[in-house]
Every structure is written in C-alpha cells, then in structure tokens.
Amino acid sequence: DTMRRVVRQSKFRHVFGQAVKNDQCYDDIRVSRVTWDSSFCAVNPRFVAIIVDASGGGAFLVLPLHKTGRIDKSYPTVCGHTGPVLDIDWCPHNDQVIASGSEDCTVMVWQIPENGLTLSLTEPVVVLEGHSKRVGIVAWHPTARNVLLSAGCDNAIIIWNVGTGEALINLDDMHVDMIYNVSWNRNGSLICTASKDKKVRVIDPRKQEIVAEKEKTHEGARPMRAIFLADGNIFTTGFSRMSERQLALWNPKNMEEPIALHEMDTSNGVLLPFYDPDTNIIYLCGKGDSSIRYFEITDESPYVHYLNTFSSKEPQRGMGFMPKRGLDVNKCEIARFFKLHERKCEPIIMTVPRKSDLFQDDLYPDTAGPEAALEAEEWFEGKNADPLLISLKHGYIPGKNRDLKVVKKNILDNKPAGNKKTDLINAPKKAADASNSQNDAKLEEILKELKSIKDTISNQDERISKLEQQLAKIAD
C-alpha cells in the first residue's frame, strides 16, 4: 500500500482538456445515425471529415479546418456511395486523399481539392470492389504509399494497391465471425484484429498466416477493440462477463496472460482507443460517454497508469483524432479531438501546462511525417520500413501533395472476348480524349497560376516604387 500511495512522476499527470469556444465549432451538421461502432470522423492538418446522414446513399462532409461556425445545409459533400458510409480514413501520406467504406460493399478513394470542396464530389479516383457484404473498416498502411486495408461483414480483409486499383492480398478464411477492428503495427509488417468470436489475432498479411491469437481476450459478448502500440505490444478494450468495461495489455509473443488488466465501469458504450506513439498515451472515448479518459503506458508495473479524465455534458457520437503534425506546439498541445454531437463537431484541445514559451522537446520527439517510407510494390515484395520522422520544432508546414494517379493494369485483358476488336479501336480514341481533356485542364491551371503570380509581382512593384518615393521624401 505504501508503494501505491507514492504518486508516480509523469510529465503528463497534469494534462488538461478544454473544449474550444462555440464559434470555433462546426455547427448544424447532421451526423450519421447509422448504428456502427466506427468513429464517424477523421481529421488531418488540413481537413476534418464527418460522416453525415444522407438520403438515398452515403455521404460525408469534408471541411477545411478553418471553416468553423454554421455549415450551410447546401454545403457540398462527398457522395458517390449508394449505401451509408461506415468508415473513413485520411491517407497518412497525402492530406488530400481519403478512403471510405460503405454498406454498398465498395471502398472508394477520393482526392479532395487543395482548398476544399466547392461542388459535391461524386467521382472517386478509384472504386475498389471485392467485398461481398458491407465494408465497415478502412485503414491505410502507416509507411507504404497507396496501400489500403479494408474489412467487411463478409469476415474478409483485403489489402489493396490503390495505385493500380488491385486487390493484392485477400485474407478471407481467418475470421469466422464479424471483425470489430483492425490495426497496423508501427512499420506495417503485421496487423491485429478483434473479432466477435472474442479472439484477438495477430496476422502477417503477406505470409497470410496467423502469428498469435488469444481466445476470450475479454469474456463479455459486447464489441472489443485491439490496437498495436509502438513497442509491439497490444492494447485491448472489451467487457467482462459481468459487462464491466475492461482494458488490457498483451505481449503477442506470449498471449497466455495479459501484462495488465483493469476493470473500469459498467457503462455499455464501446471504448474507442486513440493512441499517441510519441508520448505513449492512450485516450479512451466511449461511444455515448461524455468523457475521455487517458492512460500512460510504461515498462513498469502496473504498466497502464491512469492519468486523468476530461468530462463534458454532452455524450459523443463519434471522435476524430488529429495527427501530431497538426497540433500547435507553441501552446504545448499534445492531442486534439474532434468530438461529434448530434448536430455539431466540437474540437477539444489537450495541453500540458508549461510556463516557458520555448519549444518543449520532451513533449515533441520527432514524429511520423507525411512522406511514405516505401512504395506499395516494395511492401508487397516483403520490405519493411519505419515511419520517416520529422521535427516539429518550427511547427509543421503542409507541403504540396502530389495527385493520386491510378494506373489500372491492362483493362482490355479482362473484357469479354466478343468485342475485343471494337474495343481496341475505341480504346485509344477514348484514352486520347481523356488525356487531351486532362492536359487542357492542367494547362488552364498553370495559366491561372501564372496570371496570379504576375498580378502579385505587379502589385509588389507598385508597392516598392511607392515605398521608394516615401523614402526619397524622408531623405530630402
């Protein structure tokens, strides 16, 4: 007991959360009412994306971060799916590319214009078809460009090369029941999954084999979650047989007993874990809860240390979690959540109180940057690489993103044999038309940019000559 009473030293003990003022929220949004345990929200340093109610299909909003306040009913959406959207995920290597999974059994990948949408987007860059039931999970590979994982209610996991629009790995015989979530490890060499059969599995997707599994990870029947931590351990949330919420820490090399197991409370919302590998803090957001609890994971017993709880009045429908490079390092902000209410999205900022205005390098070790460490082909051939890290010392300045190009492999080979000849005649013409219109658009874009640069230069010229005149007067 005396050991217990000694309060453990941690720089994160005093992390406090604060909701932003009302005018910095995103208001009048009809958040999706689909009964599905995903977070319904995805954010990056440029945009916040929110799955919304849509009649006769599925849609999500994409708002530039600065577009706060009331969102007009007629604001454009991303709306190419024919069934409700269940999950969305921003590409970690391109802040303008987002993937969505839907009840219509497809995954779509979208390119968002640099300054956000001015018209509704109905044409995805690529449609990935391979699931036979609704797709509830999409997750980008952390370090390889254009590699996307999707999991559906057909109990299959498919890993796609988005650059060619192909399914390259199909894990359809590993799960006998619904998959609740999938998580990549730090370098994307393994995935772990939590499933309705109460098992957590660690899978090597390229060898297509289960490396480790644990039965009855949590005894309760309600949904579980399992995520990889930076050191390779696995953190799970679930329910006990008495329906108490639990969290546990596991070593995949020995899944017999958990490293740590804690009972929490008897609420029935699924606990969504959000993990920050730089600080080793896990934030737990229960669906329908009005609080965010956070824990620090360390190497010393009890391994999972409770830090604090951020509480508010309103229950949360969903939650977005900003990557580290989108935070304000000058304010010692270590996490930012985007909490969905029924009709609005409210940013919540987590800060470590510090007196100094200097950059706090102990709070901000180098973090995963937006560059991919591998190309898709290299990863599929068996290469691994850790994330490429960047320093946040001078804040993060988003660079220019390259457009997502999808080059389908010999589409003609897959056509029915009957009309090969006419296809061959039409195909080059179609391709030429498409490339011409693309070139025209590109040219127009370049000319526009040139014009704006010219305008800027002439404005600056005027300003300089005025200043020179003023200077001459002063000198006289």
Backbone torsions as a table, in degrees:
resi	resn	phi	psi	omega
1	ASP	NA	-38.7	179.9
2	THR	-61.0	-36.0	177.2
3	MET	-59.4	-43.0	-176.6
4	ARG	-61.2	-38.5	-171.5
5	ARG	-72.4	-22.4	178.6
6	VAL	-71.3	118.6	-177.6
7	VAL	-75.8	127.6	-176.3
8	ARG	-69.4	137.2	177.2
9	GLN	-72.5	131.4	172.2
10	SER	-159.3	136.7	-179.1
11	LYS	-70.2	-9.9	-178.0
12	PHE	-101.6	9.1	-177.3
13	ARG	-65.1	-28.4	-173.9
14	HIS	-106.6	18.0	176.5
15	VAL	-55.6	130.1	176.6
16	PHE	-127.3	147.0	-178.0
17	GLY	-102.4	146.9	178.5
18	GLN	-144.7	129.7	176.0
19	ALA	-77.6	146.7	-179.1
20	VAL	-75.7	168.7	178.8
21	LYS	-67.1	160.2	-174.9
22	ASN	-55.4	-37.0	-175.7
23	ASP	-74.7	-5.1	176.8
24	GLN	-103.3	9.1	175.2
25	CYS	-91.3	170.1	176.0
26	TYR	-108.7	114.2	-167.3
27	ASP	-108.4	157.5	174.7
28	ASP	66.5	44.9	178.3
29	ILE	-109.6	130.7	177.8
30	ARG	-88.3	90.5	-177.6
31	VAL	-65.2	140.9	-177.2
32	SER	-51.1	141.6	178.0
33	ARG	-106.6	15.8	-179.9
34	VAL	-64.0	138.6	177.0
35	THR	-85.6	93.4	179.4
36	TRP	-151.8	139.0	-173.3
37	ASP	-88.9	44.6	173.5
38	SER	-100.9	177.2	-172.2
39	SER	-84.9	-9.8	174.5
40	PHE	62.7	4.3	-174.9
41	CYS	-149.7	140.4	176.9
42	ALA	-140.9	137.0	-177.1
43	VAL	-132.3	154.7	171.2
44	ASN	-146.0	-179.5	-174.5
45	PRO	-62.8	-8.9	179.0
46	ARG	-109.1	-40.0	-167.3
47	PHE	-133.4	155.8	165.1
48	VAL	-116.8	131.3	-179.9
49	ALA	-115.8	135.0	-175.3
50	ILE	-135.0	129.1	176.9
51	ILE	-74.4	128.3	-175.4
52	VAL	-120.5	165.3	174.5
53	ASP	-69.5	134.6	179.2
54	ALA	-140.9	134.6	-179.6
55	SER	-79.4	132.5	172.1
56	GLY	70.6	27.9	177.2
57	GLY	169.8	-156.8	179.1
58	GLY	-131.4	141.8	-177.9
59	ALA	-148.3	156.8	168.0
60	PHE	-140.1	153.3	178.3
61	LEU	-88.7	145.2	168.9
62	VAL	-127.3	113.4	-177.1
63	LEU	-114.4	133.9	169.6
64	PRO	-58.9	143.6	-174.0
65	LEU	-53.6	-34.8	-174.7
66	HIS	-78.9	-6.8	-176.3
67	LYS	-84.3	67.6	-177.6
68	THR	-89.7	177.5	-179.9
69	GLY	95.8	-159.7	-176.8
70	ARG	-76.8	131.5	179.0
71	ILE	-98.3	123.8	-175.5
72	ASP	-61.4	144.4	179.3
73	LYS	-57.4	-30.3	-175.0
74	SER	-91.5	11.1	-178.5
75	TYR	-61.2	135.4	-175.7
76	PRO	-61.6	148.8	178.6
77	THR	-124.7	171.8	171.4
78	VAL	-97.8	111.2	-165.8
79	CYS	-140.2	55.6	179.3
80	GLY	-95.9	-13.8	-177.9
81	HIS	-76.3	150.3	178.6
82	THR	-96.3	-6.3	175.3
83	GLY	-130.3	168.4	-178.4
84	PRO	-53.9	141.8	175.3
85	VAL	-80.0	133.5	-177.0
86	LEU	-106.8	-28.9	-178.1
87	ASP	-152.5	145.9	177.1
88	ILE	-135.1	150.2	179.3
89	ASP	-150.8	126.1	176.1
90	TRP	-74.0	142.3	175.9
91	CYS	-69.2	130.2	-178.1
92	PRO	-71.1	-13.4	-175.3
93	HIS	-109.8	4.5	178.5
94	ASN	-158.7	109.1	-173.0
95	ASP	-72.1	0.9	177.0
96	GLN	-109.6	6.5	-177.4
97	VAL	-115.9	130.1	-178.6
98	ILE	-135.8	143.5	178.6
99	ALA	-109.8	148.2	177.7
100	SER	-136.3	142.2	175.8
101	GLY	-115.8	145.8	-170.0
102	SER	-140.9	166.3	174.9
103	GLU	-65.3	-14.7	-179.6
104	ASP	-80.9	12.2	175.5
105	CYS	73.7	7.1	-179.8
106	THR	-113.8	161.1	168.5
107	VAL	-114.5	135.5	177.8
108	MET	-123.8	144.2	178.1
109	VAL	-117.7	130.5	-170.7
110	TRP	-120.6	146.5	172.4
111	GLN	-109.9	119.1	-178.7
112	ILE	-91.9	132.9	178.4
113	PRO	-58.3	154.1	-171.0
114	GLU	-54.7	-38.8	-176.6
115	ASN	-101.4	16.9	179.6
116	GLY	96.7	-177.1	-174.3
117	LEU	-88.5	138.7	170.2
118	THR	-110.8	-23.4	175.2
119	LEU	-129.1	156.5	177.1
120	SER	-63.4	144.8	-176.6
121	LEU	-102.8	119.1	-178.8
122	THR	-116.5	-13.8	-176.9
123	GLU	-106.2	107.1	176.3
124	PRO	-72.6	161.7	175.4
125	VAL	-67.5	-36.7	180.0
126	VAL	-154.5	144.4	174.6
127	VAL	-109.3	126.8	-178.7
128	LEU	-105.5	112.7	-176.1
129	GLU	-114.0	126.9	-179.6
130	GLY	-174.2	-19.4	178.9
131	HIS	-86.4	148.2	-179.8
132	SER	-101.7	-8.3	174.9
133	LYS	-133.2	179.3	-172.8
134	ARG	-58.9	148.5	-178.0
135	VAL	-102.1	113.6	-174.1
136	GLY	-104.9	-7.8	-175.9
137	ILE	-138.3	130.1	169.0
138	VAL	-130.7	137.4	-178.2
139	ALA	-149.5	120.9	178.9
140	TRP	-74.2	149.8	174.7
141	HIS	-67.6	137.3	-174.4
142	PRO	-69.8	-25.9	-173.2
143	THR	-128.9	-12.5	-178.0
144	ALA	-104.8	134.2	-177.7
145	ARG	-67.7	138.4	171.0
146	ASN	63.8	21.9	174.9
147	VAL	-104.6	123.8	-175.0
148	LEU	-129.5	136.4	178.1
149	LEU	-107.1	141.7	172.5
150	SER	-134.9	148.6	177.6
151	ALA	-132.8	139.1	-175.0
152	GLY	-124.6	176.3	177.5
153	CYS	-76.9	3.9	170.3
154	ASP	-87.5	10.4	179.2
155	ASN	62.6	22.0	179.8
156	ALA	-109.9	147.6	171.6
157	ILE	-114.7	128.7	178.8
158	ILE	-119.5	135.5	175.7
159	ILE	-112.4	123.6	-170.2
160	TRP	-107.6	147.6	163.3
161	ASN	-96.6	102.4	-174.5
162	VAL	-65.1	-29.0	-179.0
163	GLY	-65.5	-21.7	177.4
164	THR	-118.8	-4.6	179.7
165	GLY	71.9	20.5	-175.9
166	GLU	-107.3	148.5	169.3
167	ALA	-86.8	117.5	-176.3
168	LEU	-101.6	-25.5	178.0
169	ILE	-132.9	130.6	177.8
170	ASN	-126.7	109.0	180.0
171	LEU	-99.7	88.2	-173.1
172	ASP	-110.9	3.2	-177.7
173	ASP	-123.6	18.8	-176.0
174	MET	-99.0	-22.2	-177.5
175	HIS	-118.3	131.0	-179.8
176	VAL	-97.9	-5.5	-176.2
177	ASP	-143.5	178.2	-174.0
178	MET	-59.1	138.6	177.6
179	ILE	-90.8	122.8	-179.1
180	TYR	-83.1	-39.7	176.8
181	ASN	-160.5	162.3	178.5
182	VAL	-134.0	139.3	179.0
183	SER	-135.7	133.6	174.0
184	TRP	-80.4	152.2	169.7
185	ASN	-82.9	-179.9	-169.1
186	ARG	-58.0	-40.3	-178.6
187	ASN	-102.8	5.5	175.1
188	GLY	73.2	24.2	177.8
189	SER	-90.0	-21.8	-178.9
190	LEU	-133.2	159.5	168.9
191	ILE	-126.3	153.5	169.3
192	CYS	-122.9	147.8	-177.2
193	THR	-131.2	148.9	171.4
194	ALA	-116.0	137.1	-171.9
195	SER	-133.6	164.0	-176.7
196	LYS	-65.2	-19.0	178.3
197	ASP	-80.7	15.2	177.1
198	LYS	68.4	14.0	179.3
199	LYS	-99.5	144.5	165.2
200	VAL	-107.5	128.5	-179.1
201	ARG	-118.0	140.9	171.1
202	VAL	-108.0	124.1	-170.4
203	ILE	-123.7	136.6	168.5
204	ASP	-93.1	103.7	-170.0
205	PRO	-66.9	-31.8	-176.1
206	ARG	-77.1	-33.8	175.3
207	LYS	-84.2	-9.2	-178.6
208	GLN	54.8	49.0	177.7
209	GLU	-138.7	152.1	177.6
210	ILE	-84.9	120.6	-175.4
211	VAL	-87.5	-32.9	-179.6
212	ALA	-157.3	150.2	171.8
213	GLU	-151.5	155.3	179.6
214	LYS	-130.6	122.7	176.2
215	GLU	-81.4	151.7	177.1
216	LYS	46.5	50.9	176.6
217	THR	-53.3	-46.6	169.7
218	HIS	-129.2	137.0	-171.2
219	GLU	-72.1	-26.6	-173.3
220	GLY	-67.7	163.0	-174.5
221	ALA	-89.8	-9.8	-175.3
222	ARG	-80.5	165.3	-172.0
223	PRO	-58.4	144.9	177.6
224	MET	-111.2	168.8	171.6
225	ARG	-136.1	148.0	176.0
226	ALA	-141.6	130.0	178.4
227	ILE	-133.2	149.8	174.8
228	PHE	-79.7	141.5	170.8
229	LEU	-99.4	170.8	-175.0
230	ALA	-62.9	-30.9	-176.9
231	ASP	-85.8	3.7	178.3
232	GLY	95.6	-10.1	174.7
233	ASN	-73.8	168.3	-177.1
234	ILE	-121.5	133.9	178.8
235	PHE	-109.1	131.6	-179.5
236	THR	-125.7	151.0	169.4
237	THR	-125.1	146.4	-179.4
238	GLY	-172.5	-156.0	-175.9
239	PHE	-130.5	145.9	176.4
240	SER	-80.8	176.3	179.7
241	ARG	-63.6	-27.5	179.8
242	MET	-89.8	16.8	179.4
243	SER	63.1	27.0	171.0
244	GLU	-87.3	144.6	178.7
245	ARG	-76.4	138.3	-177.9
246	GLN	-127.8	156.6	166.1
247	LEU	-131.8	149.6	-175.9
248	ALA	-147.3	157.0	179.1
249	LEU	-123.7	134.0	-174.0
250	TRP	-130.3	149.2	170.3
251	ASN	-103.8	116.0	-174.3
252	PRO	-63.1	-17.5	178.9
253	LYS	-77.6	-17.4	177.4
254	ASN	-150.7	94.3	-172.7
255	MET	-92.5	9.1	-177.9
256	GLU	-55.4	-58.0	-176.6
257	GLU	-122.1	147.1	176.2
258	PRO	-71.5	150.9	172.8
259	ILE	-65.8	-37.1	179.3
260	ALA	-151.4	148.3	178.1
261	LEU	-145.2	123.3	-178.9
262	HIS	-124.9	137.8	171.4
263	GLU	-87.4	145.0	-178.5
264	MET	-112.5	-74.1	-175.9
265	ASP	-158.2	-174.6	-175.6
266	THR	-109.7	20.7	177.2
267	SER	-67.8	156.7	-175.1
268	ASN	-107.5	6.9	178.4
269	GLY	-76.4	142.4	178.0
270	VAL	-67.8	134.6	179.9
271	LEU	-85.5	115.8	177.8
272	LEU	-92.5	117.8	179.6
273	PRO	-88.9	134.4	173.1
274	PHE	-119.0	127.2	-170.1
275	TYR	-117.8	135.6	175.1
276	ASP	-111.6	105.7	-174.8
277	PRO	-67.6	-21.3	-177.9
278	ASP	-72.9	-36.4	-177.8
279	THR	-107.8	-7.2	-175.6
280	ASN	60.0	37.2	176.6
281	ILE	-106.6	137.7	174.2
282	ILE	-112.4	129.8	177.9
283	TYR	-106.7	128.6	179.9
284	LEU	-109.1	121.0	179.7
285	CYS	-115.7	112.0	178.1
286	GLY	-81.5	137.2	175.0
287	LYS	-68.0	127.0	-178.4
288	GLY	87.9	-9.7	174.1
289	ASP	-78.4	167.8	172.7
290	SER	-117.4	20.7	-178.2
291	SER	-133.7	159.4	171.5
292	ILE	-122.2	120.2	176.9
293	ARG	-100.4	146.0	177.5
294	TYR	-133.1	148.0	-172.6
295	PHE	-134.3	146.7	174.0
296	GLU	-104.6	135.2	178.9
297	ILE	-100.6	125.5	178.9
298	THR	-132.6	179.6	-178.8
299	ASP	-86.8	-5.2	-174.8
300	GLU	-112.3	149.6	-177.5
301	SER	-57.0	142.5	1.2
302	PRO	-84.8	21.1	172.6
303	TYR	69.0	-44.8	176.8
304	VAL	-111.2	107.2	-173.5
305	HIS	-104.7	123.3	177.2
306	TYR	-68.1	130.6	178.8
307	LEU	-101.8	-58.1	-174.9
308	ASN	-172.1	177.2	177.7
309	THR	-131.1	133.7	170.4
310	PHE	-97.5	123.3	-178.0
311	SER	-118.0	148.4	176.0
312	SER	-143.5	179.8	-176.6
313	LYS	-84.4	-38.9	-169.8
314	GLU	-86.2	139.1	174.4
315	PRO	-71.5	154.7	-178.3
316	GLN	-101.2	134.3	177.4
317	ARG	-86.3	-26.5	-177.0
318	GLY	-170.5	179.3	-173.1
319	MET	-156.7	135.1	171.8
320	GLY	-109.6	152.1	-176.1
321	PHE	-130.3	118.5	-174.6
322	MET	-74.8	134.1	172.4
323	PRO	-62.7	155.6	-173.3
324	LYS	-55.6	-35.8	-174.9
325	ARG	-71.5	-6.5	177.8
326	GLY	-96.0	5.9	-175.1
327	LEU	-94.5	162.4	179.7
328	ASP	-92.6	101.3	-174.9
329	VAL	-71.8	-21.9	179.9
330	ASN	-70.4	-19.6	-179.0
331	LYS	-105.2	13.1	-178.5
332	CYS	55.6	37.2	178.7
333	GLU	-80.8	122.8	-179.2
334	ILE	-108.1	-7.9	175.2
335	ALA	-160.7	149.7	172.8
336	ARG	-138.2	126.0	179.0
337	PHE	-106.6	152.1	174.2
338	PHE	-118.6	100.6	-171.6
339	LYS	-90.3	127.5	179.9
340	LEU	-92.0	126.3	168.7
341	HIS	-98.2	-168.4	179.5
342	GLU	-68.5	-36.9	-173.6
343	ARG	-125.1	9.3	179.0
344	LYS	-156.5	169.1	177.6
345	CYS	-122.9	125.2	-172.1
346	GLU	-120.3	114.1	176.1
347	PRO	-67.4	139.9	176.4
348	ILE	-125.2	126.9	-172.3
349	ILE	-108.6	128.6	179.5
350	MET	-105.0	125.3	-176.2
351	THR	-128.3	150.7	170.6
352	VAL	-100.8	117.0	-176.9
353	PRO	-67.5	124.7	177.4
354	ARG	-137.4	145.0	-179.5
355	LYS	-79.9	-33.4	-172.1
356	SER	-75.9	149.1	175.6
357	ASP	-92.5	-2.4	-176.9
358	LEU	-76.4	161.2	177.9
359	PHE	-63.4	128.2	-175.8
360	GLN	-95.2	91.8	-171.1
361	ASP	-71.3	-17.0	176.8
362	ASP	-74.1	-22.8	177.7
363	LEU	-86.1	-24.3	-174.3
364	TYR	-126.4	72.8	170.5
365	PRO	-63.5	163.5	178.9
366	ASP	-52.6	140.0	-172.7
367	THR	-123.6	164.5	-178.6
368	ALA	-60.1	124.7	179.2
369	GLY	-92.9	-177.0	-175.0
370	PRO	-85.2	-1.2	179.9
371	GLU	-84.1	137.1	175.8
372	ALA	-77.0	140.7	-179.5
373	ALA	-84.3	-21.9	-176.7
374	LEU	-137.0	156.5	167.7
375	GLU	-87.8	158.7	-178.0
376	ALA	-53.7	-45.5	-175.2
377	GLU	-60.7	-40.1	-178.7
378	GLU	-62.7	-41.7	-178.7
379	TRP	-66.0	-44.6	-179.0
380	PHE	-63.3	-27.5	178.4
381	GLU	-80.2	-5.9	174.2
382	GLY	116.2	1.2	179.7
383	LYS	-79.4	149.4	172.4
384	ASN	-124.3	152.6	174.2
385	ALA	-155.8	141.1	175.6
386	ASP	-72.3	163.1	177.7
387	PRO	-60.4	146.9	173.9
388	LEU	-82.0	123.5	-171.7
389	LEU	-93.5	152.7	175.1
390	ILE	-131.0	155.5	176.7
391	SER	-89.7	144.2	178.3
392	LEU	-102.4	14.7	-172.2
393	LYS	-54.2	-40.3	-178.9
394	HIS	-108.3	28.9	-177.7
395	GLY	74.8	173.1	-178.6
396	TYR	-109.9	125.1	176.1
397	ILE	-107.0	113.7	-178.7
398	PRO	-59.9	133.6	177.4
399	GLY	-90.0	-171.8	177.5
400	LYS	-83.9	135.0	-179.9
401	ASN	-92.8	141.2	175.9
402	ARG	-81.5	149.8	-179.9
403	ASP	-65.7	146.2	176.1
404	LEU	-78.4	118.6	178.6
405	LYS	-108.8	131.2	178.0
406	VAL	-112.9	118.9	-179.7
407	VAL	-109.5	102.0	-179.3
408	LYS	-71.6	141.2	178.2
409	LYS	-77.3	138.5	176.4
410	ASN	8.1	77.6	-178.4
411	ILE	-63.7	-30.8	-175.8
412	LEU	-62.7	-29.5	-178.7
413	ASP	-63.2	-22.2	-175.0
414	ASN	-95.0	-1.8	-177.3
415	LYS	-76.4	152.5	174.1
416	PRO	-59.1	147.5	-170.3
417	ALA	-64.8	-33.0	-170.0
418	GLY	-48.4	-51.3	-172.6
419	ASN	-108.0	36.3	178.8
420	LYS	-55.7	-45.7	-171.0
421	LYS	-63.2	-51.3	-178.1
422	THR	-61.9	-37.7	178.5
423	ASP	-58.6	-44.6	-176.3
424	LEU	-64.0	-33.1	180.0
425	ILE	-72.1	-44.5	-174.9
426	ASN	-75.1	-32.7	-170.9
427	ALA	-56.4	-50.9	-178.3
428	PRO	-59.7	-37.6	-178.6
429	LYS	-62.2	-48.4	-179.7
430	LYS	-59.2	-46.7	-177.2
431	ALA	-60.5	-42.7	-179.1
432	ALA	-62.7	-45.2	179.2
433	ASP	-57.0	-48.9	-176.3
434	ALA	-60.1	-45.9	-175.2
435	SER	-69.9	-32.8	176.5
436	ASN	-61.7	-47.4	-176.7
437	SER	-66.0	-35.6	177.1
438	GLN	-62.3	-45.2	-179.4
439	ASN	-61.7	-42.6	179.2
440	ASP	-58.6	-46.9	-178.2
441	ALA	-60.1	-44.0	-179.4
442	LYS	-59.9	-46.2	-177.8
443	LEU	-59.9	-45.9	-179.3
444	GLU	-58.2	-43.5	-178.6
445	GLU	-60.3	-46.1	-177.7
446	ILE	-63.3	-43.5	-179.7
447	LEU	-61.9	-43.1	178.3
448	LYS	-56.4	-48.5	-176.4
449	GLU	-60.9	-44.4	179.0
450	LEU	-56.8	-46.7	-178.0
451	LYS	-59.2	-45.5	-176.1
452	SER	-66.1	-34.8	178.3
453	ILE	-65.7	-44.1	179.0
454	LYS	-58.0	-47.0	-179.5
455	ASP	-56.8	-48.1	-178.7
456	THR	-57.1	-46.0	-176.9
457	ILE	-61.4	-44.7	-176.3
458	SER	-67.1	-37.3	176.0
459	ASN	-59.3	-46.4	-177.8
460	GLN	-63.9	-39.1	178.6
461	ASP	-57.1	-48.5	179.8
462	GLU	-57.4	-46.2	-175.7
463	ARG	-62.0	-42.9	-178.4
464	ILE	-62.5	-44.9	-176.9
465	SER	-65.8	-36.2	176.0
466	LYS	-61.0	-47.6	-178.6
467	LEU	-61.5	-39.3	179.1
468	GLU	-62.5	-40.6	178.2
469	GLN	-60.9	-46.9	-179.1
470	GLN	-59.5	-43.2	-178.9
471	LEU	-60.8	-42.5	-179.9
472	ALA	-61.1	-42.1	179.0
473	LYS	-59.4	-47.8	-177.6
474	ILE	-60.9	-43.0	-178.5
475	ALA	-61.7	-40.4	178.8
476	ASP	-63.7	NA	NA
